Structures are given as C-alpha cells and as structure tokens.
Amino acid sequence: MTEKTPKLRPALEGVPTYKPGKPAATGGPVAYKLSSNENPYPPLPGVLEKAVEAAGSLNRYPDLASAALLAELADRFSVPLSHLATGTGSVGVAQQLVQATSGPGDEVIYAWRSFEAYPIITQVSGATPVQVPLTGDDVHDLEAMLAAITERTRLIFVCNPNNPTGTVVHRAELESFLDRVPADVLVVLDEAYIEFVRDADVPDGLDLYRDRPNVCVLRTFSKAYGLAGLRIGFAVAHEPVAAALRKTAVPFGVSHIAQEAAVASLRSEDALRERVDALVAERARVAQGLAGQGWTVPGSQANFVWLRLGERTLDFAGVCERAGVIVRPFPGEGVRVTIGEREANDLFLEAAETFRKEL
Ligand SMILES: Cc1ncc(COP(=O)(O)O)c(C=O)c1O
C-alpha cells in the first residue's frame, strides 16, 4: 500500500521558508544581535505598564476593530478612520494585500533584493513574483519596474527605505512613477523604516496616497517604536483597499496587549524622537567609521547598513560572530548590519576593520 499524504497546493512548492535573523548566543561570551533590524531599546516610557495591565484580560478576545488605536492613528496622521487597517505586523498586512489582489495567473512586482517576505507571500497566494533588479547603486529601478508591468500585474511593492540596502527613492521620481502606473494596479509603499529617514527628498507616503486611490502605505510598530515582539502594523489606503484588508484579516489576530502598547507608544512621542535620533546618530558614526576603513557602503536611511561582500559574505559574518556581533548574511550577496547599542556598533566596527586588514 502506498503511503498517502495530504494534498498540498502546488503553489507552495519552491516557496522559501522565512529565515529569521540568527539569535545572539546565550551563556557564552557577549553577543549582540544585529541581524533583525530590531530596536535595541526597551519599550517606550509607559508602554510596559499598559501592556501588563492589558495582560490582565487575557481571557477576553481583543477588540476586532482596534477602535482605540485606529482613532489615535486617524487623529495623528489626519486620515479618515475608514482608511485604516491593522494587522499582525506590517508583514501580516502585506500578506493580506497580496491575498486581496493577487492569485494564480496574477503578477506581483518588487525590487530585488528587497524584503525577503515579498516572494514568500506572493507565492503563497499562488501569484507570480516579478523581481526587478536594483540599480548598480542598490536603488529601486523604478523605470525598469514600470517596464515590467503587464496586464497581469496586480500589485507593486516599493520598499522605501529598502531592506536590506537602506537606499531610498526620492519624491520626484516616485511621483513620476506613480503617475504612470495604471490606476487598477495597487502600489504598496512599504515604509517600515520611515522614522529613521533624514533625507528631506524622501516623500512621506501619506502625502502621496491622499489623491491616489491605488496607493497604500504600510507602517509598523516593530522598528522605531520597538514593539517587534507584539506583532502590530497598519495600512493607510482608500476605502475599497482598506475594506479588503478587513476581509482578509485573521479574526482577532492583533492582541489587546499589542493595541494598548501601540496607543501608549504613540503617546510617547518625545521619547520616541530621542531614541530614533540616537540611532540615526549611531548610523552616521558607523557609516563614517566604515568609510574611514575604506569600505564603500550605500548611504542608509534606515536602522541598518549594507555591505556588498559577494563571495566573502559568509566569511565576514563569521568574523563578526567571533567578535560578538551577529549580523545578517545573504550568501553570495552581502551583509546587513542593524544599528544597535553603542557597544555593539563598536564591536562591529572592530570586526569590519579586522576583516579589511586580513584582505
Ligand atoms: C521592509 C519591511 N517591511 C515590513 C517588515 C515587517 O515588519 P513587521 O511585520 O514586524 O511589522 C519588515 C521587517 O523586517 C521590513 O524590513
């Protein structure tokens, strides 16, 4: 008798499993985790207290509509309530957007390399990924992305700043791109790292979405706000898209603790600004340190830097690990290093120097 196994959708064949950043070892010498673009700071003032209080009602389902949070977001970003939707991290919302727009036979365009979840969520939906290589400067090639649009295109991700390169697209080129994308193709501006942007020519997606019904902005509480472990992000989009997000949401996916922590975080704006400014200053220090050692690193507007190391990628990651910092290697391509606490950044700079001297 042949062993029968449950029939799975063929679309899942070849779907890569999401690889989380390697954790820092425990119990051994000091190791810092600079592999997941996390925030090194603890929750913002007042957030932990709210989260603990919220944990007192774990026996209850959370508010399905995230009403208190949406009211806070609507007020803060001056957007209608009906344009907002929350999800289990912005990756959860991104998956809902793909599910809402794209199935077998449809195409999803994104730059490559970019956020590694894009190919996964596209293929899980049964849609076809269309990867458009970054330019030689590691920036989105918006003209090539336009040229890749076909009748089958349903969704385009623009990751700004881009993970893992930290590079950005500017207002004029993004507007010109959006003006030429067909109105029935959804453009998702993934702004997971927007709070770290200091380049004044990088647009705020919320300004671009307002008079463009095919533009959706994705934001997260995981990075600048430091709530990665609570899994909460949100989208801002015009009504048909926002309504589709409510249909594709896992019921009660966003916990009460996450909703309360997000509200408290939004109310801790001064402390947020201080921390983000400190990380941005560290980013400048790291970039300067690397340049001083002779590295050519693309200017990053996010909380990480990208070193294009090609075949030396894994060797470099090994040198960093032995120095006490866990970085994120993409074999054959490069290494992404999160800006962490000062000591971690120092260890990374030392490792980078050691590696260069051994070259
Ligand atoms: C570009 C980008 N978008 C979205 C996310 C997802 O973040 P989260 O699901 O924690 O909101 C990440 C996380 O690394 C990211 O780099």
The ligand as a MOL file (V3000), in Angstrom:
LIG
                    3D

  0  0  0     0  0            999 V3000
M  V30 BEGIN CTAB
M  V30 COUNTS 16 16 0 0 0
M  V30 BEGIN ATOM
M  V30 1 C 10.6340 46.4600 4.6490 0
M  V30 2 C 9.9460 45.7190 5.7330 0
M  V30 3 N 8.6250 45.6740 5.7260 0
M  V30 4 C 7.9560 45.0280 6.6600 0
M  V30 5 C 8.6140 44.3950 7.6870 0
M  V30 6 C 7.7970 43.6400 8.6540 0
M  V30 7 O 7.8290 44.1120 9.9050 0
M  V30 8 P 6.6720 43.7400 10.9360 0
M  V30 9 O 5.9010 42.6060 10.3650 0
M  V30 10 O 7.3780 43.3810 12.1780 0
M  V30 11 O 5.8410 44.9590 11.0370 0
M  V30 12 C 9.9970 44.3890 7.7410 0
M  V30 13 C 10.6990 43.6810 8.8150 0
M  V30 14 O 11.8440 43.4050 8.7900 0
M  V30 15 C 10.6830 45.0780 6.7310 0
M  V30 16 O 12.0080 45.1100 6.7020 0
M  V30 END ATOM
M  V30 BEGIN BOND
M  V30 1 1 1 2
M  V30 2 1 2 3
M  V30 3 2 2 15
M  V30 4 2 3 4
M  V30 5 1 4 5
M  V30 6 1 5 6
M  V30 7 2 5 12
M  V30 8 1 6 7
M  V30 9 1 7 8
M  V30 10 2 8 9
M  V30 11 1 8 10
M  V30 12 1 8 11
M  V30 13 1 12 13
M  V30 14 1 12 15
M  V30 15 2 13 14
M  V30 16 1 15 16
M  V30 END BOND
M  V30 END CTAB
M  END
